[in-house]
Amino acid sequence: MRGAAIALLLAATTARADPDPWFGSDKALHFGFSSALAIAGYGAATTFSPSPKVRAAYGASVALLAGIGKELWDASGPGGASAKDLTWDLLGTAVGVAICWVLDELVFGRLAAPAAQTN
């Protein structure tokens, strides 16, 4: 009797397992790729903008467009769209932009530097 109860309990917990867990292996990929894209976008924006705000917006846009595009692609049929995936994309984007912002301030001192005067 005890064995049957344990088997029933295991079957019930397995049936309710979340097919899209918050900490699934794909969430790390979403976070990592979004961070990398945000960093790459921020870095690319340094070639055309001296403004940290513009660079941050550009980096965030690159990463978020990729993440949203991926979820729209999944929603159209190839996979399952996931709000959890998009949440990890947002977190990765924020971390990637924050890393660049801090590097701009601490390493390069660009944020506090006054704009160059031209005469």
DSSP file (Angstrom, degrees, kcal/mol; ACC not computed):
  #  RESIDUE AA STRUCTURE BP1 BP2  ACC     N-H-->O    O-->H-N    N-H-->O    O-->H-N    TCO  KAPPA ALPHA  PHI   PSI    X-CA   Y-CA   Z-CA
    1    1 A M     >        0   0    0      0, 0.0     4,-1.9     0, 0.0     5,-0.2   0.000 360.0 360.0 360.0 -42.7    0.0    0.0    0.0
    2    2 A R  H  >  +     0   0    0      1,-0.2     4,-2.1     2,-0.2     5,-0.2   0.897 360.0  52.0 -62.9 -40.3    2.8    2.4    0.9
    3    3 A G  H  > S+     0   0    0      1,-0.2     4,-2.4     2,-0.2    -1,-0.2   0.867 107.9  52.1 -63.2 -38.2    4.5    1.7   -2.4
    4    4 A A  H  > S+     0   0    0      2,-0.2     4,-2.4     1,-0.2    -1,-0.2   0.889 108.7  50.6 -66.6 -38.8    1.3    2.5   -4.3
    5    5 A A  H  X S+     0   0    0     -4,-1.9     4,-2.3     2,-0.2    -2,-0.2   0.903 111.5  47.6 -66.3 -40.8    1.0    5.8   -2.5
    6    6 A I  H  X S+     0   0    0     -4,-2.1     4,-2.6     2,-0.2    -2,-0.2   0.916 112.3  49.5 -66.0 -42.6    4.6    6.8   -3.3
    7    7 A A  H  X S+     0   0    0     -4,-2.4     4,-2.3     1,-0.2    -2,-0.2   0.898 111.8  48.9 -63.1 -40.3    4.1    5.8   -7.0
    8    8 A L  H  X S+     0   0    0     -4,-2.4     4,-2.2     2,-0.2    -2,-0.2   0.902 111.4  49.6 -65.5 -41.1    0.9    7.8   -7.1
    9    9 A L  H  X S+     0   0    0     -4,-2.3     4,-2.2     2,-0.2    -2,-0.2   0.913 111.9  48.1 -64.2 -43.6    2.6   10.8   -5.6
   10   10 A L  H  X S+     0   0    0     -4,-2.6     4,-2.1     1,-0.2    -2,-0.2   0.901 111.5  50.3 -63.6 -41.0    5.5   10.6   -8.0
   11   11 A A  H  X S+     0   0    0     -4,-2.3     4,-2.1     1,-0.2    -2,-0.2   0.892 110.5  50.1 -64.7 -39.4    3.1   10.3  -11.0
   12   12 A A  H  X S+     0   0    0     -4,-2.2     4,-1.2     2,-0.2    -2,-0.2   0.901 112.3  45.9 -67.2 -41.3    1.2   13.4   -9.8
   13   13 A T  H  < S+     0   0    0     -4,-2.2    -1,-0.2     1,-0.2    -2,-0.2   0.850 112.9  50.6 -72.0 -32.6    4.3   15.5   -9.4
   14   14 A T  H >< S+     0   0    0     -4,-2.1     3,-1.2     1,-0.2    -2,-0.2   0.885 107.5  53.6 -69.7 -38.2    5.6   14.4  -12.7
   15   15 A A  H 3< S+     0   0    0     -4,-2.1    -1,-0.2     1,-0.3    -2,-0.2   0.818 110.4  47.5 -66.3 -29.9    2.3   15.2  -14.5
   16   16 A R  T 3< S+     0   0    0     -4,-1.2    -1,-0.3    -5,-0.1    -2,-0.2   0.348  80.3 133.1 -93.1   6.3    2.4   18.8  -13.1
   17   17 A A    <   -     0   0    0     -3,-1.2    -3,-0.1    -4,-0.1    -4,-0.0  -0.335  65.3-112.3 -61.1 135.5    6.0   19.5  -14.0
   18   18 A D        -     0   0    0      1,-0.2    -1,-0.1     2,-0.0    -2,-0.1  -0.552  18.6-155.2 -71.2 121.8    6.4   22.8  -15.7
   19   19 A P  S    S+     0   0    0      0, 0.0    -1,-0.2     0, 0.0    -2,-0.1   0.672  93.4  39.1 -72.5 -14.2    7.3   22.4  -19.3
   20   20 A D  S    S-     0   0    0      4,-0.0    64,-0.1     3,-0.0    -2,-0.0  -0.604  84.5-170.2-133.3  72.3    8.9   25.8  -19.3
   21   21 A P    >   -     0   0    0      0, 0.0     3,-1.4     0, 0.0     6,-0.1  -0.275  30.4-122.9 -68.5 151.2   10.7   26.3  -16.0
   22   22 A W  T 3  S+     0   0    0      1,-0.3    66,-0.0     5,-0.0     0, 0.0   0.810 112.2  39.6 -60.1 -31.3   12.0   29.7  -15.0
   23   23 A F  T 3  S+     0   0    0      4,-0.1    -1,-0.3     3,-0.0     5,-0.0  -0.096  84.2 140.4-114.9  35.0   15.5   28.2  -14.6
   24   24 A G    X>  -     0   0    0     -3,-1.4     3,-1.2     1,-0.1     4,-0.9  -0.270  67.8-104.7 -70.4 163.6   15.6   25.8  -17.5
   25   25 A S  H 3> S+     0   0    0      1,-0.3     4,-1.1     2,-0.2     3,-0.3   0.810 119.8  60.1 -63.0 -29.4   18.8   25.5  -19.6
   26   26 A D  H 3> S+     0   0    0      1,-0.2     4,-2.2     2,-0.2    -1,-0.3   0.761  94.6  64.4 -70.5 -22.0   17.4   27.6  -22.4
   27   27 A K  H <> S+     0   0    0     -3,-1.2     4,-2.5     1,-0.2    -1,-0.2   0.875  98.8  52.8 -69.1 -35.7   16.9   30.5  -20.0
   28   28 A A  H  X S+     0   0    0     -4,-0.9     4,-2.8    -3,-0.3    -1,-0.2   0.879 108.7  51.0 -64.7 -36.6   20.7   30.8  -19.6
   29   29 A L  H  X S+     0   0    0     -4,-1.1     4,-2.8     2,-0.2     5,-0.3   0.919 109.9  48.8 -66.3 -43.2   21.0   30.9  -23.4
   30   30 A H  H  X S+     0   0    0     -4,-2.2     4,-2.1     2,-0.2     5,-0.2   0.936 114.8  45.6 -60.7 -46.1   18.4   33.7  -23.6
   31   31 A F  H  X S+     0   0    0     -4,-2.5     4,-2.4     2,-0.2    -2,-0.2   0.940 115.9  45.7 -61.9 -48.7   20.2   35.7  -20.9
   32   32 A G  H  X S+     0   0    0     -4,-2.8     4,-2.5     2,-0.2    -2,-0.2   0.918 114.5  45.5 -65.0 -46.1   23.7   35.1  -22.3
   33   33 A F  H  X S+     0   0    0     -4,-2.8     4,-2.7     2,-0.2     5,-0.2   0.902 113.5  50.3 -66.2 -39.6   22.8   35.9  -25.9
   34   34 A S  H  X S+     0   0    0     -4,-2.1     4,-2.4    -5,-0.3    -2,-0.2   0.915 111.5  48.5 -64.6 -41.4   20.8   39.0  -24.9
   35   35 A S  H  X S+     0   0    0     -4,-2.4     4,-2.4    -5,-0.2    -2,-0.2   0.940 113.1  47.8 -61.0 -46.8   23.7   40.3  -22.8
   36   36 A A  H  X S+     0   0    0     -4,-2.5     4,-2.6     1,-0.2    -2,-0.2   0.901 112.5  48.2 -63.2 -41.7   26.2   39.6  -25.6
   37   37 A L  H  X S+     0   0    0     -4,-2.7     4,-2.7     2,-0.2    -1,-0.2   0.888 111.2  50.6 -67.0 -38.3   24.0   41.4  -28.2
   38   38 A A  H  X S+     0   0    0     -4,-2.4     4,-2.5    -5,-0.2    -2,-0.2   0.913 112.4  47.0 -64.7 -41.8   23.5   44.4  -25.9
   39   39 A I  H  X S+     0   0    0     -4,-2.4     4,-2.6     2,-0.2    -2,-0.2   0.922 113.9  47.6 -65.0 -44.2   27.2   44.7  -25.3
   40   40 A A  H  X S+     0   0    0     -4,-2.6     4,-2.6     2,-0.2    -2,-0.2   0.912 113.1  48.4 -64.4 -41.9   27.9   44.4  -29.1
   41   41 A G  H  X S+     0   0    0     -4,-2.7     4,-2.0    18,-0.2    18,-0.2   0.909 112.0  48.6 -64.9 -42.1   25.2   46.9  -29.9
   42   42 A Y  H  X S+     0   0    0     -4,-2.5     4,-0.8     2,-0.2    -2,-0.2   0.929 113.2  48.3 -61.7 -45.7   26.6   49.4  -27.3
   43   43 A G  H >< S+     0   0    0     -4,-2.6     3,-0.8     1,-0.2     4,-0.3   0.901 110.2  50.7 -62.6 -41.9   30.1   48.9  -28.6
   44   44 A A  H >< S+     0   0    0     -4,-2.6     3,-1.5     1,-0.2     4,-0.3   0.869 104.6  58.8 -63.8 -35.8   29.0   49.4  -32.2
   45   45 A A  H >X S+     0   0    0     -4,-2.0     4,-1.8     1,-0.3     3,-1.2   0.704  88.6  73.2 -69.3 -18.2   27.2   52.6  -31.2
   46   46 A T  T << S+     0   0    0     -3,-0.8    -1,-0.3    -4,-0.8    -2,-0.2   0.736  88.0  64.5 -66.6 -18.8   30.5   54.1  -29.9
   47   47 A T  T <4 S+     0   0    0     -3,-1.5    -1,-0.2    -4,-0.3    -2,-0.2   0.710 118.5  20.6 -76.1 -19.1   31.5   54.4  -33.6
   48   48 A F  T <4 S+     0   0    0     -3,-1.2    -2,-0.2    -4,-0.3    -1,-0.2   0.474 119.9  52.3-128.5  -3.8   28.8   57.0  -34.3
   49   49 A S     <  -     0   0    0     -4,-1.8    -1,-0.2     1,-0.1     6,-0.0  -0.982  43.8-168.7-140.7 129.7   27.6   58.5  -31.0
   50   50 A P        +     0   0    0      0, 0.0    -1,-0.1     0, 0.0    -4,-0.1   0.566  68.2  99.4 -83.3  -8.5   29.5   60.1  -28.1
   51   51 A S     >  -     0   0    0      1,-0.2     4,-2.3     2,-0.0     5,-0.2  -0.673  62.3-155.2 -85.7 122.4   26.4   59.9  -25.9
   52   52 A P  H  > S+     0   0    0      0, 0.0     4,-2.6     0, 0.0     5,-0.2   0.840  97.0  56.9 -61.2 -32.1   26.2   57.1  -23.4
   53   53 A K  H  > S+     0   0    0      2,-0.2     4,-2.4     1,-0.2     5,-0.2   0.915 108.0  45.8 -66.6 -41.3   22.4   57.3  -23.5
   54   54 A V  H  > S+     0   0    0      2,-0.2     4,-2.6     1,-0.2    -1,-0.2   0.918 113.6  49.5 -66.1 -42.9   22.3   56.8  -27.3
   55   55 A R  H  X S+     0   0    0     -4,-2.3     4,-2.7     2,-0.2    -2,-0.2   0.905 111.8  48.7 -62.7 -41.3   24.8   53.9  -27.0
   56   56 A A  H  X S+     0   0    0     -4,-2.6     4,-2.6     2,-0.2     5,-0.2   0.917 112.4  48.1 -64.6 -43.3   22.7   52.3  -24.2
   57   57 A A  H  X S+     0   0    0     -4,-2.4     4,-2.4     2,-0.2    -2,-0.2   0.899 112.9  48.7 -64.2 -40.2   19.5   52.7  -26.3
   58   58 A Y  H  X S+     0   0    0     -4,-2.6     4,-2.4     2,-0.2    -2,-0.2   0.937 112.8  46.9 -66.1 -46.7   21.2   51.2  -29.3
   59   59 A G  H  X S+     0   0    0     -4,-2.7     4,-2.0     1,-0.2   -18,-0.2   0.916 114.3  47.2 -61.3 -43.7   22.6   48.2  -27.4
   60   60 A A  H  X S+     0   0    0     -4,-2.6     4,-2.9     1,-0.2     5,-0.3   0.901 110.9  52.6 -65.0 -40.1   19.2   47.6  -25.7
   61   61 A S  H  X S+     0   0    0     -4,-2.4     4,-2.6    -5,-0.2     5,-0.3   0.916 108.1  50.2 -62.9 -43.4   17.4   47.9  -29.1
   62   62 A V  H  X S+     0   0    0     -4,-2.4     4,-1.7     1,-0.2    -1,-0.2   0.947 115.9  42.0 -59.5 -48.9   19.6   45.3  -30.8
   63   63 A A  H  X S+     0   0    0     -4,-2.0     4,-2.3     1,-0.2    -2,-0.2   0.918 116.7  46.5 -67.7 -43.7   19.2   42.8  -28.0
   64   64 A L  H  X S+     0   0    0     -4,-2.9     4,-3.1     2,-0.2     5,-0.3   0.884 109.4  53.7 -69.8 -37.4   15.5   43.3  -27.5
   65   65 A L  H  X S+     0   0    0     -4,-2.6     4,-2.4    -5,-0.3    -1,-0.2   0.909 111.1  47.5 -61.9 -39.9   14.7   43.2  -31.2
   66   66 A A  H  X S+     0   0    0     -4,-1.7     4,-2.3    -5,-0.3    -2,-0.2   0.930 114.6  45.9 -65.5 -44.5   16.5   39.9  -31.4
   67   67 A G  H  X S+     0   0    0     -4,-2.3     4,-2.0     2,-0.2    -2,-0.2   0.921 116.1  44.1 -65.4 -44.7   14.7   38.5  -28.4
   68   68 A I  H  X S+     0   0    0     -4,-3.1     4,-2.5     2,-0.2     5,-0.2   0.907 113.0  52.8 -67.2 -40.9   11.2   39.7  -29.5
   69   69 A G  H  X S+     0   0    0     -4,-2.4     4,-2.4    -5,-0.3    -2,-0.2   0.908 108.3  50.8 -59.4 -41.8   11.9   38.5  -33.0
   70   70 A K  H  X S+     0   0    0     -4,-2.3     4,-2.5     1,-0.2    -1,-0.2   0.913 111.4  47.3 -62.6 -43.4   12.8   35.1  -31.6
   71   71 A E  H  X S+     0   0    0     -4,-2.0     4,-2.2     2,-0.2    -1,-0.2   0.867 111.3  50.8 -69.2 -35.5    9.6   34.9  -29.6
   72   72 A L  H  X S+     0   0    0     -4,-2.5     4,-1.3     2,-0.2    -1,-0.2   0.899 110.4  50.4 -65.5 -39.4    7.5   36.0  -32.6
   73   73 A W  H  < S+     0   0    0     -4,-2.4     3,-0.5    -5,-0.2     4,-0.3   0.934 111.0  48.3 -61.2 -46.5    9.2   33.3  -34.7
   74   74 A D  H ><>S+     0   0    0     -4,-2.5     3,-1.3     1,-0.2     5,-0.8   0.883 108.8  54.2 -61.6 -38.4    8.4   30.7  -32.0
   75   75 A A  H 3<5S+     0   0    0     -4,-2.2    -1,-0.2     1,-0.3    -2,-0.2   0.768  98.7  64.0 -67.8 -24.8    4.8   32.0  -31.8
   76   76 A S  T 3<5S-     0   0    0     -4,-1.3    -1,-0.3    -3,-0.5    -2,-0.2   0.550 128.6 -82.6 -79.8  -5.2    4.4   31.5  -35.6
   77   77 A G  T < 5S+     0   0    0     -3,-1.3    -3,-0.1    -4,-0.3    -2,-0.1  -0.021 105.6  92.6 140.7 -40.3    4.9   27.7  -35.2
   78   78 A P  T   5S-     0   0    0      0, 0.0     2,-0.2     0, 0.0    -4,-0.2   0.793 102.3  -7.5 -63.0 -27.4    8.5   26.5  -35.0
   79   79 A G  S   <S-     0   0    0     -5,-0.8     2,-0.6    -6,-0.3    -2,-0.3  -0.714  86.8 -76.5-145.9-165.4    8.6   26.5  -31.2
   80   80 A G        -     0   0    0     -2,-0.2    -5,-0.2    -4,-0.1    -6,-0.1  -0.935  41.6-130.4-109.5 118.4    6.6   27.6  -28.2
   81   81 A A        -     0   0    0     -2,-0.6     2,-0.4    -7,-0.3     3,-0.1  -0.354  28.7-163.5 -62.8 145.4    6.7   31.4  -27.5
   82   82 A S     >  -     0   0    0      1,-0.1     4,-1.9     2,-0.0     5,-0.1  -0.980  30.7-159.2-142.2 125.0    7.5   32.0  -23.8
   83   83 A A  H  > S+     0   0    0     -2,-0.4     4,-2.1     1,-0.2    -1,-0.1   0.804 101.8  58.5 -66.7 -28.7    7.0   35.0  -21.6
   84   84 A K  H  > S+     0   0    0      2,-0.2     4,-2.1     1,-0.2    -1,-0.2   0.900 104.2  49.7 -68.1 -40.2    9.7   33.5  -19.4
   85   85 A D  H  > S+     0   0    0      1,-0.2     4,-2.0     2,-0.2    -2,-0.2   0.929 111.2  49.4 -61.2 -44.5   12.2   33.5  -22.3
   86   86 A L  H  X S+     0   0    0     -4,-1.9     4,-2.4     1,-0.2    -2,-0.2   0.862 107.2  55.2 -64.7 -35.4   11.4   37.1  -23.0
   87   87 A T  H  X S+     0   0    0     -4,-2.1     4,-2.4     2,-0.2    -1,-0.2   0.922 108.8  47.3 -62.1 -43.7   11.9   37.9  -19.3
   88   88 A W  H  X S+     0   0    0     -4,-2.1     4,-2.5     1,-0.2    -2,-0.2   0.838 109.3  54.8 -67.3 -32.0   15.4   36.4  -19.4
   89   89 A D  H  X S+     0   0    0     -4,-2.0     4,-2.4     2,-0.2    -2,-0.2   0.922 109.0  48.0 -63.0 -43.5   16.0   38.4  -22.6
   90   90 A L  H  X S+     0   0    0     -4,-2.4     4,-2.4     2,-0.2    -2,-0.2   0.917 112.7  47.8 -63.0 -43.9   15.1   41.6  -20.8
   91   91 A L  H  X S+     0   0    0     -4,-2.4     4,-2.3     2,-0.2    -2,-0.2   0.921 112.4  48.8 -63.8 -43.9   17.3   40.7  -17.8
   92   92 A G  H  X S+     0   0    0     -4,-2.5     4,-2.6     2,-0.2    -2,-0.2   0.896 110.9  50.9 -62.3 -40.6   20.2   39.8  -20.1
   93   93 A T  H  X S+     0   0    0     -4,-2.4     4,-2.6     2,-0.2     5,-0.3   0.931 110.2  49.1 -61.9 -46.4   19.8   43.1  -22.0
   94   94 A A  H  X S+     0   0    0     -4,-2.4     4,-2.3     1,-0.2    -2,-0.2   0.903 113.0  46.9 -61.3 -42.3   19.8   45.1  -18.8
   95   95 A V  H  X S+     0   0    0     -4,-2.3     4,-2.5     2,-0.2    -1,-0.2   0.918 112.0  50.4 -67.2 -43.1   22.9   43.4  -17.5
   96   96 A G  H  X S+     0   0    0     -4,-2.6     4,-1.8     2,-0.2    -2,-0.2   0.923 113.7  44.1 -61.2 -45.3   24.7   43.8  -20.9
   97   97 A V  H  X S+     0   0    0     -4,-2.6     4,-2.7     1,-0.2    -1,-0.2   0.904 112.8  52.8 -66.0 -40.8   23.9   47.5  -21.1
   98   98 A A  H  X S+     0   0    0     -4,-2.3     4,-2.7    -5,-0.3     5,-0.2   0.899 106.2  53.2 -62.4 -40.7   24.8   48.0  -17.4
   99   99 A I  H  X S+     0   0    0     -4,-2.5     4,-2.4     1,-0.2    -1,-0.2   0.937 112.6  44.4 -58.8 -46.8   28.2   46.4  -17.9
  100  100 A C  H  X S+     0   0    0     -4,-1.8     4,-2.6     2,-0.2    -2,-0.2   0.903 112.0  52.2 -65.4 -40.9   29.0   48.8  -20.8
  101  101 A W  H  X S+     0   0    0     -4,-2.7     4,-1.9     2,-0.2    -2,-0.2   0.927 111.7  46.3 -61.3 -45.9   27.7   51.8  -18.9
  102  102 A V  H  X S+     0   0    0     -4,-2.7     4,-3.4     2,-0.2     5,-0.4   0.908 111.9  51.0 -65.2 -41.8   29.9   50.9  -15.9
  103  103 A L  H  X>S+     0   0    0     -4,-2.4     5,-1.9    -5,-0.2     4,-1.7   0.904 107.7  53.5 -62.4 -40.1   32.9   50.3  -18.1
  104  104 A D  I  <>S+     0   0    0     -4,-2.6     6,-2.4     3,-0.2     5,-0.6   0.911 117.4  37.8 -58.2 -41.8   32.3   53.7  -19.8
  105  105 A E  I  <5S+     0   0    0     -4,-1.9     4,-0.2     4,-0.2    -2,-0.2   0.955 126.1  32.0 -76.5 -51.8   32.3   55.4  -16.4
  106  106 A L  I  <5S+     0   0    0     -4,-3.4    -3,-0.2    -5,-0.1    -2,-0.2   0.896 130.1  28.1 -79.3 -41.3   35.0   53.5  -14.5
  107  107 A V  I  <5S+     0   0    0     -4,-1.7    -3,-0.2    -5,-0.4    -4,-0.1   0.917 136.2  21.5 -88.8 -47.9   37.5   52.5  -17.3
  108  108 A F  I   <S-     0   0    0     -5,-1.9    -3,-0.2     0, 0.0    -4,-0.2   0.663  84.8-141.8 -99.3 -17.4   37.1   55.2  -19.9
  109  109 A G     >< +     0   0    0     -5,-0.6     4,-0.9    -6,-0.4    -4,-0.2   0.774  53.7 138.7  63.0  28.4   35.6   58.0  -17.7
  110  110 A R  T  4  +     0   0    0     -6,-2.4    -5,-0.2     1,-0.2    -1,-0.1   0.811  58.8  59.0 -75.5 -30.1   33.3   59.0  -20.6
  111  111 A L  T  4 S+     0   0    0     -7,-0.3    -1,-0.2     1,-0.2    -6,-0.1   0.892 113.7  34.8 -70.9 -37.8   30.1   59.7  -18.6
  112  112 A A  T  4 S+     0   0    0     -7,-0.1    -1,-0.2     2,-0.1    -2,-0.2   0.613  92.9 107.8 -90.9 -13.0   31.6   62.3  -16.3
  113  113 A A  S  < S-     0   0    0     -4,-0.9     3,-0.1     1,-0.1     2,-0.0  -0.453  72.7-121.3 -69.0 131.9   33.9   63.9  -18.9
  114  114 A P        -     0   0    0      0, 0.0    -1,-0.1     0, 0.0     3,-0.1  -0.361  36.3 -92.1 -68.8 153.9   32.7   67.3  -20.2
  115  115 A A        -     0   0    0      1,-0.1     2,-0.1    -2,-0.0     0, 0.0  -0.379  48.5-100.3 -66.1 143.2   32.0   67.7  -23.9
  116  116 A A        -     0   0    0     -3,-0.1     2,-0.4     1,-0.1    -1,-0.1  -0.427  34.3-132.3 -67.8 136.7   35.0   69.0  -25.8
  117  117 A Q        -     0   0    0     -2,-0.1     2,-0.4    -3,-0.1    -1,-0.1  -0.748  17.0-159.5 -90.1 133.8   34.9   72.7  -26.6
  118  118 A T              0   0    0     -2,-0.4     0, 0.0     1,-0.1     0, 0.0  -0.952 360.0 360.0-114.0 135.9   35.6   73.7  -30.2
  119  119 A N              0   0    0     -2,-0.4    -1,-0.1     0, 0.0    -2,-0.0   0.389 360.0 360.0-111.2 360.0   36.6   77.3  -31.0
